Amino acid sequence: MANTCRYVVNALGKGGETYYTLCKDKQELQKWIQTNQEKLIMEELKVTDKNQTLFSKLFNLKKLY
C-alpha cells in the first residue's frame, strides 16, 4: 500500500502538548492549521514536504507556511 500523505506536521501546543499529523495536500494542511491555530505555538510549527526536491532540502529554499 502506497503512502499518500505529502506533508508532515510537528507542532507544540500552548499547554505543552506535542502534535504530529500527516496531510495529503495543501488544502488539508491549511484546514488543519486553521482548526488548531488557537491551540498551537505558531513559531514552533514545522511542516515538512515529503515530495520536496533534494536541492530544495539542502538549501531550504522552499518555505511552506
C-alpha positions, -999 to 999 in steps of 0.1 A, spaced: 0 0 0 14 34 -10 18 62 14 -4 91 1 5 117 27 27 145 15 30 169 44 42 160 79 33 185 107 51 187 140 39 214 164 39 223 201 8 234 219 4 262 244 -2 237 272 29 217 264 12 192 240 30 178 210 11 175 178 21 152 149 -1 147 119 0 138 82 -18 157 55 -23 146 19 -25 180 2 -20 217 9 -57 224 14 -59 197 41 -28 212 57 -43 247 58 -76 234 72 -58 216 100 -37 247 109 -68 269 109 -87 245 130 -59 241 156 -44 276 154 -56 287 189 -40 257 205 -6 259 187 25 280 192 29 291 156 66 298 160 71 261 168 51 248 138 72 227 115 59 214 82 79 190 60 71 184 24 79 147 16 79 155 -21 104 183 -19 134 181 -42 169 173 -29 182 207 -40 154 224 -20 160 202 10 198 210 11 194 248 7 160 251 25 146 273 -4 110 262 -1 91 276 28 56 261 32 40 281 59 
